[in-house]
Amino acid sequence: MTAADTAVRGITVGGRTLSPGFIVGTSILAVWVLLALLAPAAAPHDPLATVSGAREAPSPDFWFGTDRLGRDVFSRVIHGARVSLVLGFISVAIGAVLGSALGLVSGYYRGAVDTVAMRIVDAMLAFPDILLALVVIAALGPSITNVMVAVGVSTIPRYARLVRSSVLTIREQDYIDAARLVGVPDVKIMLRHVLPNTAIPLLVLSTLEFGQAISIGAGLSFLGLGAQPPTPEWGLMVAVGRDVLGRAWWISTFPGLAIFTVVMATNLLGDSLQEMLDPRLKSR
């Protein structure tokens, strides 16, 4: 196999082919996670300190230039990775846990429980994610913690729908009937036999939702409803530089590129995982 064939088809590891999208997405995310973990050592300056003149263009001393207060944009972007990645992880965790629980109970018990739960989900799906998050923020107040909660709540309907559809099929399997016949409690059946079989679609959805959560969180911060100054958060940094975009393009451009690369990486990774793990796509 030539190098060109390898680039197109991907790399085979342990009998499983890793697509180029999976490799690129994982590599980009790994770099950002590493930068976030090593931010104090990787950033050349304190992200909150004035280190030079205001709005200095990118140079060997300041790779991404400085902002309106003379703070190093490169250092702020690196430290901003901590805020944005944590926001993504916590938001996904909130949505996955609450949405999966709702979908699991709804699909397993069906009947009136399913009807009530799905009507709640339908009502939430009537609102776009950003609008639903804005409603939650309006109730809780602007802060980065409340943004995590708001974004997590906005993703609950998709997790609930996904898990419910899987549970409706799984609960009809013979091993579930056998567990009921020997007297295994419903809670134990759901947690031990049903929920683990929804792991693959949950993994794919969570990967895609991670990038979406960062994007929505950045949008809320851009509107002034998320992270507050002087927190180095990507959406807030884009907002700070929008008024001087023509004169100091670097203030908004580099944090904007950071958001773009993370969202692109999660989309590549999510699509690749779906292709690798979904047998219906493998057979095509």
Salt bridges, closest charged atoms under 4 A:
ASP67 OD2 - ARG71 NE 2.81
ASP67 OD2 - ARG76 NE 3.84
ASP114 OD1 - ARG164 NE 2.66
ASP122 OD2 - ARG119 NH2 2.73
ASP122 OD1 - ARG161 NH2 2.21
ASP129 OD2 - ARG158 NH2 2.67
GLU172 OE2 - ARG110 NH1 3.41
GLU172 OE2 - ARG171 NH1 2.89
ASP177 OD1 - ARG180 NH1 2.80
GLU209 OE2 - ARG158 NE 2.53
ASP278 OD2 - ARG280 NH2 3.14
